[in-house]
Amino acid sequence: MPDSPNHAIVYGASGLIGWALINQLLVPYPATNTFKKVTAVTNRPLDLSETYWPEPDSRRPELQLVSGVDLRGWNKTTLLERLRQRVENIEDVTHIYYLVFTAMDDDIEEVATNRRMLQNVIDVHNLISPKLQFVAFVGGTRGYGIYSPGGTFTPPLHEEMVKNLPPDYAKTVVYPSYREILDTSSAEKNWTWCEVCPDAIIGFTPNGSQFSLALHWAQYLSLYAYNNGIGPHTQGNSTNPIAKIPFPGSLAGATSLFSPVSSTRLAQFLIYASLHPKTCGSGQLFNIADQETPSTYGSLWPHLAKWFGLIGIAPSEPGPETEYNKLKVGEMPEEVSSLAPGEYIAKYRDVFAQWGCQKAVTGGVGAGNRQLDSVGYWLTFDRQLSLERLMGTGFEGGRGRDPVQGWVESFGLFRRAGLIL
Ligand SMILES: NC(=O)c1ccc[n+]([C@@H]2O[C@H](COP(=O)([O-])OP(=O)(O)OC[C@H]3O[C@@H](n4cnc5c(N)ncnc54)[C@H](OP(=O)(O)O)[C@@H]3O)[C@@H](O)[C@H]2O)c1
């Protein structure tokens, strides 16, 4: 078989989606010789030996890690020069996966900043990568209006609905701008593009992430178990082998329907879509989830707690009849009977240092801390995704996987990487 000419470049390779995507490209998914080369671009420095990506072997595509690429700080000229200097064979790039996101307090500024970063990346590749075939980016259910209290559309959420997003809300989300950029920039070019829409993404990152719910809850559960004498560091010293931990949210937060996805499955579909431009290109949007049957946080919680030796129980906070269901994105009720996960982690973080988990001290969830604390309180409405369009693509993973699997795989990796006890 002749060598594949495909060269994938992944912007945001250190993030929640980016890590999983590089991992799958190197596995190699879907088969040996799909990609010849993979370039992983990151902003923060990344130590390859701490990424847990597959080691080089005869089946693995060649990997180049290019760190210190600050898309926010660099203009187009700087980006062009630096990429030319630092990315080997940039002229051979065939597939771009764009997974960068910078969260900012001001939504309008956030849109402008993120928009400029993607525009620069695409303009540069249009100049220097004549073999480009496909661009894929990841949006999210924010693009279906879930940041409005109570949501915007009646679920299941279908891809066509994004066209009816109220204009005042649409201007606070960057995804419509990304679509505009890619539509305009791909006109009369040999490449096409698609967008993939997940709700909560469950996965591993070696050095934190802005919005990793799995990491946030794993650190909470890990410290809670330790403080109750349970877990690998308390062997023989168990003070409470049946510690109960309530779901951190309200009853409505625990029972509302949603569609989580593991970062592995999301990554596999991104690769699949990019290799099937006829079926998946032309600027189409695809929802993605682990399963067509929706989940609830309340049904997942006991499984997550169990991994840490705890008993996950129903929330101790009141239900939907309270004012909780009027909360906006990231808002917590004023009175909550116990510490929120982020507050609990902050209070006991020293325990991680005490047991040599340095990564857990420095590599938490960063900017998304408050929003992740509030997940169980403000997301009190159904927001499940329709997977009809995804299943029509022929993606082999269309059959789906158990949503608990992504959590426990991530927990195992967090422990291996010293991000939890
Ligand atoms: N997390 C979720 O559950 C979730 C759910 C639905 C949708 N999404 C969407 O998925 C996209 C990616 O989010 P994520 O969860 O993967 O976030 P993430 O884990 O925080 O990753 C963001 C990535 O962006 C990179 N980045 C940030 N600022 C940069 C800059 N100035 N220059 C270059 N790279 C920069 C980061 O690089 P460094 O780490 O190197 O700084 C990181 O790799 C976003 O559009 C988000 O809305 C996420």
The ligand as a Gaussian input file, in Angstrom:
#p B3LYP/6-31G(d) Opt

LIG

0 1
 N      -15.671000      21.030000      27.778000
 C      -16.882000      20.681000      27.397000
 O      -17.564000      19.865000      28.042000
 C      -17.448000      21.272000      26.111000
 C      -18.773000      20.950000      25.809000
 C      -19.318000      21.432000      24.634000
 C      -18.556000      22.220000      23.790000
 N      -17.278000      22.529000      24.106000
 C      -16.556000      23.370000      23.142000
 O      -15.368000      22.767000      22.705000
 C      -14.392000      23.750000      22.350000
 C      -13.078000      23.432000      23.033000
 O      -13.300000      23.355000      24.401000
 P      -12.509000      22.357000      25.380000
 O      -13.469000      21.910000      26.412000
 O      -11.717000      21.357000      24.625000
 O      -11.578000      23.420000      26.094000
 P      -10.161000      23.250000      26.726000
 O       -9.979000      21.879000      27.240000
 O       -9.972000      24.348000      27.712000
 O       -9.253000      23.489000      25.465000
 C       -9.117000      24.728000      24.871000
 C       -7.886000      24.708000      24.007000
 O       -7.718000      26.010000      23.467000
 C       -6.350000      26.344000      23.533000
 N       -6.159000      27.776000      23.627000
 C       -6.743000      28.641000      24.491000
 N       -6.265000      29.879000      24.284000
 C       -5.350000      29.792000      23.270000
 C       -4.515000      30.728000      22.616000
 N       -4.494000      32.018000      22.966000
 N       -3.698000      30.279000      21.624000
 C       -3.692000      28.982000      21.273000
 N       -4.466000      28.035000      21.859000
 C       -5.272000      28.442000      22.862000
 C       -5.872000      25.686000      24.803000
 O       -4.487000      25.546000      24.687000
 P       -3.498000      25.535000      25.947000
 O       -4.052000      24.510000      26.882000
 O       -2.232000      25.134000      25.340000
 O       -3.555000      26.911000      26.511000
 C       -6.616000      24.362000      24.776000
 O       -5.895000      23.409000      24.051000
 C      -15.040000      25.080000      22.747000
 O      -15.628000      25.662000      21.612000
 C      -16.103000      24.679000      23.749000
 O      -17.170000      25.602000      23.836000
 C      -16.700000      22.063000      25.244000

